[in-house]
Amino acid sequence: MAIWQRLPAATSDTAAHTHREHRSGLIIERRAWTADTAGIEFPAAAQVFRIRRDTYDLSDQRLHKDIVHGITNLDAQGHCVVG
């Protein structure tokens, strides 16, 4: 199973975390989604994640969008699941 298939739909209301900041004349908004690794065949995997970063100018016009998917051996509390 692909990582993105384990994650909830990428909408604002399903994001586990949202952060918006103003930096260097830009607005940067980050959202993150996480899910367990059921069905993912990857040794010691605990969670899969999606991070989306949108960059806007000061008039709120989107300039750029980045989306990455990944896998980690950290659980939801940030503890490593591998001994």
Disulfide bonds with the S-S distance in Angstrom:
none
